Amino acid sequence: MDVKKLGFIIITNETFAFNLVEEVVEKLSILDVNRAIIKLLPKVDETTLIKHYREHLINWNGKEGKSQVPSLGWPAVRNRFSSSVVLILLEGNKQSLSDEILQIKGNTYPERCRQNQIRIRGFNPTYNLMHSSDSAEEALKEAELYFSKKELEIGITFEEILNFILELDSIQKGGIRSNSDLENKVNKMCYWKQRIFDLFSSKTKEESRKISEELNFIKSNRSPEDVILYLENESILWSKLERDLYLSHLIIEEISGE
């Protein structure tokens, strides 16, 4: 891994909620990337988030500098990262990758972005679709908060990563109108995560975790509440409403003996 060629991106949940994933992926696709790794998290815990923002150059209330303590805007930042996020570490073919990402991303404030920049579609300075590191050195420091040392040494093509993100978007925005829709969404997400696990575990020569088999096990041996917690912690069903619907589905199944 060439540290000077790194870039780090977090695509946050509002990008999916605002139906802007395809637009963001299209803009990112022009980057000259050698390899990349991806991780889906259900949320970023507060300890990690504080460490992250101590590394990141922030701007709150017109004051720039390295954050040593949570800023006045911390509650909004914490809420933003309490939902599912997609993490991507990229290794470019040249040393300007982080700068190129910053140019594509745009200013923290959407109203200050150019028309062709991603964040012009952001809602406000907090919910502005994505985060990226300010430099290659910060990209590595931030990535080390989320990826293991083994994960940092592997990677696949950026095109594959972008296709995974588009597929994830397609699954998550699928409408729910029946129990079968819910089951279908859960199964698709399990399959999506399984392919990620298989792909990267084969590169690290570690045994892959069979998430689909684990789901079958937990459904047959745990309470409905435990199943819902699993679906939340594995970032399979993202919204509370969907998890509540699935819980009611499991309870009715249990009561009816099906």
C-alpha positions in Angstrom: 0.0 0.0 0.0 1.3 3.4 -1.0 0.2 5.8 1.8 0.8 8.8 -0.4 -1.8 7.6 -2.9 -4.7 6.9 -0.4 -8.1 8.4 -0.2 -10.9 7.6 2.4 -14.6 8.1 1.8 -17.7 7.6 4.0 -21.0 7.6 2.2 -23.6 8.4 4.9 -27.2 7.3 5.2 -28.8 10.4 3.9 -27.3 9.7 0.4 -29.4 6.6 0.3 -32.5 8.3 1.9 -32.4 11.1 -0.6 -32.0 8.7 -3.5 -28.7 10.2 -4.6 -26.5 7.1 -4.6 -26.4 6.7 -8.4 -25.5 10.4 -8.8 -22.7 10.1 -6.3 -21.4 6.9 -7.8 -21.3 8.4 -11.2 -19.2 11.4 -10.0 -16.8 9.2 -8.1 -16.4 6.8 -11.0 -14.0 9.2 -12.8 -11.4 8.7 -10.0 -8.2 7.0 -11.1 -8.1 4.1 -8.5 -5.9 1.1 -8.5 -7.8 -0.8 -5.8 -10.3 -0.3 -3.0 -11.9 -1.9 0.0 -15.4 -1.5 1.3 -17.2 -2.0 4.6 -20.8 -1.5 5.7 -21.4 -0.5 9.3 -24.8 -0.2 11.0 -23.4 2.9 12.8 -20.2 4.5 14.1 -19.9 4.2 17.8 -19.2 7.4 19.7 -15.7 6.5 20.8 -14.6 5.9 17.3 -16.4 9.0 16.1 -14.5 11.2 18.6 -11.2 9.7 17.5 -12.2 10.2 13.9 -13.0 13.9 14.3 -9.8 14.5 16.3 -8.0 13.6 13.1 -10.2 15.4 10.7 -9.9 19.1 9.9 -13.2 20.6 10.9 -14.9 23.9 10.5 -17.6 24.9 13.0 -18.9 28.5 13.4 -16.1 29.8 11.2 -13.3 28.3 13.4 -10.9 26.0 11.6 -8.5 23.6 13.2 -8.0 20.1 14.6 -10.8 19.1 16.9 -9.6 18.2 20.4 -13.0 17.9 22.0 -16.5 17.4 20.5 -17.6 20.7 18.9 -20.9 22.6 19.3 -22.3 20.7 16.4 -21.5 17.3 18.0 -25.1 16.2 18.6 -25.9 16.6 14.9 -22.7 14.8 13.9 -23.4 11.9 16.3 -27.0 11.5 15.0 -25.7 11.5 11.4 -23.4 8.6 12.1 -25.9 6.6 14.2 -27.3 5.1 10.9 -25.8 2.8 8.4 -22.7 4.1 6.6 -20.5 2.8 3.7 -16.7 3.1 4.2 -14.3 3.0 1.3 -10.5 3.1 1.4 -9.0 3.8 -2.0 -5.5 3.5 -3.4 -5.0 5.6 -6.4 -2.5 5.4 -9.3 -1.1 8.8 -8.4 -0.5 10.9 -5.3 -3.3 13.4 -5.9 -6.2 11.1 -5.1 -7.3 12.8 -1.9 -7.2 16.2 -3.5 -9.2 14.9 -6.5 -11.9 13.5 -4.1 -12.1 16.8 -2.3 -12.7 18.6 -5.6 -15.5 16.1 -6.6 -17.0 16.3 -3.1 -17.1 20.1 -2.7 -17.5 22.4 0.3 -19.0 21.4 3.7 -21.7 24.0 3.0 -23.9 22.9 0.0 -24.6 26.5 -1.0 -20.9 27.0 -1.6 -20.5 24.1 -3.9 -20.2 24.2 -7.7 -22.9 22.6 -9.8 -20.8 19.5 -10.6 -19.9 18.8 -7.0 -21.5 16.1 -4.9 -22.4 18.2 -1.9 -24.4 20.7 -3.8 -27.2 18.2 -3.3 -26.6 18.0 0.5 -29.3 19.1 3.0 -27.1 21.2 5.2 -23.5 21.4 6.5 -24.0 18.2 8.6 -26.1 16.1 6.2 -24.0 16.7 3.1 -24.0 13.2 1.7 -20.4 12.1 2.2 -17.2 12.5 4.2 -13.7 12.3 2.8 -10.2 12.8 4.3 -8.3 16.0 3.7 -5.1 14.3 2.8 -3.5 10.9 2.1 -2.0 10.8 5.6 -5.3 11.5 7.2 -7.0 8.9 5.0 -4.7 6.2 6.5 -5.3 7.4 10.1 -9.1 7.5 9.6 -9.2 4.1 7.8 -7.2 2.5 10.6 -10.2 3.3 12.9 -12.5 1.1 10.8 -10.4 -1.5 9.0 -8.1 -4.2 10.4 -4.4 -4.4 9.4 -5.2 -7.4 7.2 -8.1 -5.6 5.5 -5.9 -2.7 4.7 -3.6 -5.0 2.7 -6.3 -6.3 0.4 -8.6 -4.7 -2.2 -10.6 -5.1 -5.4 -11.2 -2.9 -8.4 -13.0 0.4 -7.8 -15.5 -0.6 -10.4 -16.5 -3.7 -8.4 -16.8 -1.5 -5.3 -19.1 1.0 -7.1 -21.3 -1.9 -8.4 -21.6 -3.2 -4.8 -22.8 0.2 -3.7 -25.4 0.4 -6.5 -26.6 -3.0 -5.7 -26.9 -2.1 -2.0 -28.9 1.0 -2.9 -31.2 -1.0 -5.1 -31.9 -3.5 -2.2 -32.4 -0.9 0.5 -34.8 1.3 -1.5 -37.0 -1.7 -2.4 -40.6 -1.1 -1.3 -42.2 -3.1 1.6 -45.8 -4.1 1.1 -46.0 -7.6 2.5 -44.2 -10.2 4.6 -42.7 -11.7 1.5 -41.2 -8.3 0.6 -39.5 -8.2 4.0 -38.2 -11.7 3.7 -36.9 -11.0 0.2 -35.1 -7.9 1.4 -33.5 -9.7 4.3 -32.4 -12.5 2.0 -30.9 -10.1 -0.6 -29.0 -8.2 2.1 -27.7 -11.5 3.5 -26.5 -12.5 0.1 -24.9 -9.1 -0.5 -23.0 -9.3 2.7 -22.1 -12.9 2.1 -20.4 -12.0 -1.2 -18.5 -9.2 0.5 -17.3 -11.6 3.2 -16.4 -14.3 0.7 -14.5 -11.9 -1.5 -12.3 -10.4 1.2 -11.9 -13.6 3.3 -10.6 -15.4 0.2 -7.9 -12.8 -0.1 -6.9 -13.0 3.5 -7.2 -16.8 3.5 -9.5 -16.8 6.4 -12.7 -18.8 6.7 -15.7 -16.7 5.7 -18.6 -16.2 8.1 -21.7 -17.7 6.6 -24.2 -14.9 7.4 -27.1 -16.6 5.6 -26.6 -19.8 7.7 -26.2 -17.7 10.8 -29.5 -16.0 10.1 -31.3 -19.4 9.7 -29.7 -20.5 13.0 -30.7 -17.4 15.0 -34.3 -17.5 13.6 -34.7 -21.0 14.8 -33.0 -20.7 18.2 -33.5 -17.1 19.4 -36.4 -14.9 20.4 -37.9 -12.6 17.8 -36.4 -9.6 19.7 -32.9 -11.2 19.3 -33.4 -11.7 15.6 -34.4 -8.0 15.2 -31.3 -6.9 17.1 -29.2 -9.1 14.8 -30.7 -7.5 11.7 -30.0 -4.1 13.1 -26.4 -4.9 14.2 -25.6 -6.5 10.9 -27.1 -3.5 9.0 -29.5 -5.8 7.1 -32.7 -3.9 7.8 -31.8 -0.2 8.2 -35.0 1.5 9.3 -36.8 1.1 12.6 -40.1 0.7 10.8 -38.9 -2.2 8.8 -37.4 -3.9 11.9 -40.8 -3.3 13.7 -42.7 -4.9 10.8 -40.3 -7.9 10.8 -40.7 -8.3 14.5 -44.5 -8.4 14.2 -44.1 -10.9 11.4 -41.9 -13.2 13.5 -44.3 -12.9 16.5 -47.3 -13.7 14.5 -45.5 -16.7 13.0 -44.6 -17.9 16.5 -48.2 -17.5 17.8 -49.7 -19.2 14.8 -47.2 -22.1 15.0 -46.1 -21.7 11.4 
